[in-house]
Amino acid sequence: MSENNKIKNATEETVGKVKEGVGKATNNDSLKNEGRLDQAKANLKQAGEKMKDALTEDK
């Protein structure tokens, strides 16, 4: 996984956690759900990058 993608994905996941936390603290369900969605997208991207890395290691 390229370092740039790792950083982007980790940042997106962190932003999602912050959004979720702020949403919980302010009773803003929309923001809380947006944060959860950001985290899920980041996790999917990380999984895709790991799969690419695994495939290129085998070659």
C-alpha positions, 0 to 999 in steps of 0.5 A: 500500500502506498504511503499516500493512500495509507495516510489518506485512508487513516485521515478519512477514518479519523475524521469519521470518528470525530464526526461520529463523536461530535454527532453523538455529543450534539444528538445530531444523527445525521452527523453521527451517521456521516461519520460512520459512513466515512469510517466504513469507506476508509476501511473498504479502501484499506482492505482494497489496498491490502489486497493489491499489496498481497497480489503484487507480493505473490508475483 
